[in-house]
Amino acid sequence: MKSVEKIIIIAAVVIITGVAVFSGLEGEGTDMYKNRINAKRHELDRFMEYSGESPFEDRSSFQGLLYYSPNPDYKISAKFILIKEYTTTPITMNDGSTESYIRYAWVEFELGGKSHRLLVLKNRREWVTNQFFIAFTDLTSGTETYAGGRYLDVFLLEDNKITLDFNNAYNPYCVYNYNYICPIPPVENKLNIPIEAGEKLYIHDGS
């Protein structure tokens, strides 16, 4: 099976524009924001269809990933609360193995009239120092989105505040190719609301 290290390297190539995305939100109009999200998705489709690093083994019938329409309501300011004493935790992978991640912080935010928090993880092999990883499930998981959860990469810039943009939530590579090993969201990251933003479940031909 392909290792999680390979996933991290490839994903970093695809999402490295996240720093620019994160830093350019203030003062951006709704139409410009939606156009930028759609442009980023178009580039990701091109990567999936044409790159030699694509997780798709057979791209002859690839017609693009599926998404919710961009919705600025899912772009949320959140508190970034560092965990004072970092500890590692075993995260279960989709093949039943475990990988060790650092429990780095919590993010707290308001959405749907409720307060929520998510555990922020850090892979010790991650090369972008201010980039962190959130794996989560929500009330769309198993119906409109992948049952095993989705991922969100967040970037801490200053003042211990970040932007959670669920329009950038994406599927793990094991959704497209069963040979990939992917982390399963920890129990702390089960949201009790639907996150109708970001990537939807990819439907394989013949499934």
N, C-alpha and C positions, 0 to 999 in steps of 0.2 A: 504494500500500500504506500501511497505517497505521503510523505511526512508532513507534520504541522509546520516545520521550518519552511518547507517549500511554499506552503500556503501563505505564510507571513511575508516572504520575499515577494511573491507575485502580487499579493494584495497591496503591498506598499507601493509598487509601481503604478497600480491602477488608482489608488486613492491619494497619492501624494499631493494632488491639487487641493486636497482638503484644507491645507494651511491657507491657501489663497482664498478659498471659499469662506473659511471662518473669519478671516481678517477683513473681508469686504462687505459685511452685512449691513453696517450702520449706514443709514441714509439711502438705502437701496429701495426703489419703488417695487410694488408688487409685480408688475409686468416684467421688469428687468430681472427680478428674483426668479420668477417662473421660467423665463427664457434661459437663465443661466443653469438652473437645475436640468432642464430639458437638454441643453447642449452637453452637459456633463454626462447625461444618460446616453446620448447619441455616441459620444466618444467611447463609453464603456461597451456599447454594442459593437462598435468597430473593433475594439480590442478582443472581445469574445469571438468575433467572427473571423478575424484575420491574423491575430497574433499567434506566434508559435508557443507562447506561454498560456494560451487560453486553456481552461479546464475541459472544454468540449473536445472530445475525441473525434466526433463526426459533426462537422459544421455545415454539411451540405444542405441541411434542412433548417438551419438556424434562422429565425425570423425576428429576433430581438427579445430582450427580457421584458417582463411585465411589471408595471408600476401603477401605484395610485397617482392621480394627478397631483402636481405640486401644490401644497397647501401651506401658506405661511403660518397658519395657526399652530403647526407642529414644529415651528422654530422657536425654542424656548430658552430663556435665560435661566441658568441653574447655579446653585451654590456648589462649589467644589470643596469638600471637607476632607482634608488629609487624615489618614489613619496614622496616629502618632508613632506607633511601633509596627513597622511593616512585618507581616508574616506571610508565609506562602500557604497556598491552599491547593489541594489536588482538584483539578477540574476534569470531570469525566468527558471522554471523547466518544464520538459516535460508534467506535468499534469496541467500546468497553474498557479501553485502556485509560490511563490518567496522565495529565501533564501538570507540572507545577507552575502556578502563576502567583504573582505578588498581589496581595490584597492592598491596594494602594490608597483608595479614597472612596468616599460616597458622593454621589450627586443628588441634591434635593431640588425638587421643582414642583410647580403647580400645573395640572392639566386636567381638563374635564371637571373642574370644580373640586378636585381632590388633591391632596399632597401625596407625593410619591418620592421614593429614593431608589437608587440603583447602585450596585457595587461596581466600582471601577477596578479593572484588573490591569496588570502590566506584565507582559512577557519579558523575561530577562534577556531575550535575544533581540528585542525590538531596538532598532537603531535610531529612531527619532525620539529624542529625550522628552519632548513635551507632548507626545502622542500617547493616548491611552485607549483601552479597549473595553467596550461594554457588550456583553451578550445578553439578550433578553427575550422573553416571550410575552405575549399579551393576548387579549381575547380574540384576536384574529388568527392566532397560531393554530394550525390544523384545519383551518377552513380556507380563508383567503390567502394566508401566508404559510410558510413552511412550519410544520409542527415542531421541528427541532429548534426553532427560534431564529432570530436575525441578529446581525451585528451592527454596531455603530462605533465609529472611530471619533474621538474627541480630542481637542487640542487646548491645552491650558496656556493662556498667554500672560495674564496679569491679574492681580487682585483676587486670586482664587475664585474667579468666576469663569464660566464657560457657556457656550451655546450648544444646546442639544438640538440638532436638526434632524428629526426623524424622517424627513424627506430623503435623507442620505442613508437610511437603514438598508442594509444589503444582505443577501443570502450567503451562507457559507458555500464553499466550492463543492462540498459533498452533495449539494442539491443537484448539481449538473453532472457530477462524475462520482460514482460510488467508490472509486478507488482512493478518494481523498479522506483524510482523517481530520475531523473538525470538532472544536470544543462545543459542549452542550451548556447552555446558560445555567449558572448556579441557581439554587432555590431562592436566593434573595432577590433575584431579578425577574420574578413573575409578576408582571403588571396586571392589575385587575380592571383595566380599561382596554378598549380596542385602540390600537395605533394604526389608523387608516392612512398611512403615509409610508413612503419608501417602496421597496421592492415587494412584489407579490410572489406567490408560489409559481415556479417555473413548471410548465406542463411538458413532459417528455412525449415525443411521438409514440403513439401506441399505448399510452398510459391512460 
